[in-house]
Amino acid sequence: MRAQQLRTEVIANNLANVNTTGFKRSRAHFEDLLYQTVQGSTTVGSPEAGTVPAIQVGRGTHLAAVQRVHSQGALEQTGRSLDLAIEGEGFFQIQLPGGATGYTRDGSFTISDTGTVVTQEGYAVVPGIKVPLDAGTLSVSRTGIVSVDGRDGETQEIGRLELARFANPSGLLAMGENIYNETPASGEAIVGFPSEDGIGRLLQGSLEASNVEIVQEMVDMIAAMRAYEINSKSIQNSEQMAQITASMVR
């Protein structure tokens, strides 16, 4: 029952973030517990006759891991110049307080009062890109080149975005605010330019939606609730059988 409750909590978190930009759904992974061996394997007659397998009774299940599924979310067009989506592998790099580097799939950026490209929480994008205060239209190519139109009509390149990918993105540690941290399980970040070395390309004027599928999550929740009810019924039946046995002893 505890396992099904944890499964329901994971599903509820997925549903709560169905509209969160760049969110990746999670799924609960369970393993069976130790078994009680009522009777070991025995040989019937001679060794050539056959062997009766052991009789074991399981002791339930427990949560082994909560796996994050890093499949591609739908790309939604916004038309905003500082909305960027990654099509394929890769994460944006951001500078966290204290100097650490965080990683995110949320490309809804903005410009600070000093002209620096930052996240909605105010964290600077790595590498730092500063937009001139008198700049015109800002454009970002699929390979990460950031350029602006000057007063004279000429296009000026002001920087190039880099993305990071990981051998095991499911091993990243979620910190909230759509930010992940590197861990030994994820491996070290492999930094490169978009559309190069297996890293996805950038799409300006779009955002990556959550990869949560509401119908599938609802089906999983119904299955978890039914399993919870059945386990509850089995415990009640076990208690009733124990009571009957105790009354016979009296």
PyMOL commands that set and color helices and strands:
alter all, ss='L'
color gray80, all
select helices_A, chain A and resi 2-16+169-171+214-249
alter helices_A, ss='H'
color red, helices_A
select strands_A, chain A and resi 26-32+35-39+42-43+51-52+55-58+61-68+75-77+84-87+91-95+101-104+110-111+117-118+125-126+138-140+145-149+155-160+163-165+173-176+179-181+190-192+201-204+206-208
alter strands_A, ss='S'
color yellow, strands_A
deselect
rebuild
show_as cartoon
